[in-house]
Amino acid sequence: MASKLHIKKGDTVMVITGESKGMQGRVLKVDPKAYKVIVEGVNEVSKHTKPNADNPKGGIIKKEAFIHISNLKVIDSKGNPTRLGKITDDKTGKSVRYSKKSGEVIK
């Protein structure tokens, strides 16, 4: 079984290494077994398609490919890339993620 991941669907992340370094986007899909995610507008690849019902002409389509979680950092509300920690919320008693850089809770 895969361990828990620090990135969730809907998080805003920044690529810290690789071809797409410095790009930011929202996480669209998470694959916890492979430790990979798809980020909106990041790591785009060209896919050659045959004509089909969705694309009658066929041709080359740009789409996002998976990127490894180790190449990403979560962006906090101030727009800074940060590491995440977990603390217990005083009001609800639930565990919440927080930014280690600014100390604020990440939703």
Secondary structure, DSSP 4 states (H G I P E B T S, - for coil): -PPP-S--TT-EEEE-SSTTTT-EEEEEEEETTTTEEEETTSSEEEEEE---SS-TT-EEEEEE--EEGGGEEEE-TTS-EE-EEEEE-TTT--EEEEETTT-PEE-
